[in-house]
Amino acid sequence: MGVMETTKMRVGAASKSAAKIAAPAVDLPLGRILAGDCVDAMRSLPDNCVDLVFADPPYNLQLGGDLNRPDGSQVDAVTDHWDQFDSFAVYDKFTREWLTQARRVLKPNGALWVIGSYHNIFRVGSILQDLGFWILNDVVWRKTNPMPNFKGTRFTNAHETLIWASQGEKARYQFNYRAMKTLNDELQMRSDWVLPLCGGPERLKHDGHKAHPTQKPEALLYRVLLATTEKGDVVLDPFFGTGTTGAVAKRLGREWIGCEREDFYRDIALKRIEKELPLDESALETMQSQRTAPKVAFGVLVENGYISPGSQIFDKKRRWIATVRADGSLAHEKQVGSIHGLGKDLQGAPSCNGWTFWHIEHDGEVKPVDAIRQLYLLANED
């Protein structure tokens, strides 16, 4: 695990690493998207073979006709057949079936993430509890740029909910507490995550239109995988869509398996993942540093792609050069720390404002990393 610090909850007789070594070798379709219905696809996998399931199932939105903006233009909404179910009973049956398979293929110390909206997340949560999963957290993804409520008849839907669950009340699970604290500039990571919707160059297009109506931002999957898996873990996504889970897993050195019945999405996902490059080994190491609390955590710039893991930053006189790692920590030779802590240690100073101390080459110019923070703030103004 390198220097990745983890918290092992509900510790049993054997460690997770020991369980991995003792497990029999199985031939898994790593790096592949299984075609067809996700329930049938998961049935082809052996028991206890994956470390994490991330599921973004159909929301069963129950939309009643087209939704139009005040100017008369039509809102891009989810009207695809894969999100349509005849009744709640049919949806519940489908949910129970895929969750049953997810539980079977998960290792005893594996975990499940499922994301949904108010249309479905409460039904999914009830069913997964009935099946024996133990809810660890419900995480609120608060969108910085939600779609307005054009009719003005309800509150604007500005969040979605993720459920994180282990295999049972006493089951062990992976939680990289220290990496999350470092990503959040040494503050404990909370269960409300403020992240923008997928947009800009990250939003996949086909013939000028969104390739998928509910493509999730890579920053969301980045945080999930960095928090609850380690390098080499196998992540299964039963509703693979355009491959966000696979792209982020590949970048972070995790193995992945996808299930997707739509040929169109499978083709887009494979092309997308082929272009993804895994991070350098040193950039994947994570740690915890000393406490500070700026408005925007340096890790937020990393997980949103404003500063890439593996990038080099330096002080203005270039006396020290540090490598940015996946959780927002920095490495200079054998020293590691936050942007503030490492800057302080290198100078032998009582404190350091890392935002102005460290610089980076951006668009052909040398800028303090605070300039990149300002770009992020500008792009994500409410």
Secondary structure by P-SEA (a helix, b strand, c coil): cccccccccccccccaaaaaaacccccccccccccccaaaaaaacccccccbbbbbcccccccccccccccccccccccccccccccaaaaaaaaaaaaaaaaaacccccbbbbbbccccaaaaaaaaaaabbbbcccccccccccccccccccccccbbbbbbbcccccbbbbbaaaaaaaaacccccccbbbbbcccccccccccccccccccccaaaaaaaaaccccccbbbbbccccccaaaaaaaaacccbbbbbccaaaaaaaaaaaaacccccccccccbbbbbbbccccaaaaaaaccccccbbbbcccccbbbbbccccccccccccccaaaaaaaaacccccccccccccccccccccaaaaaaaaaaaccc
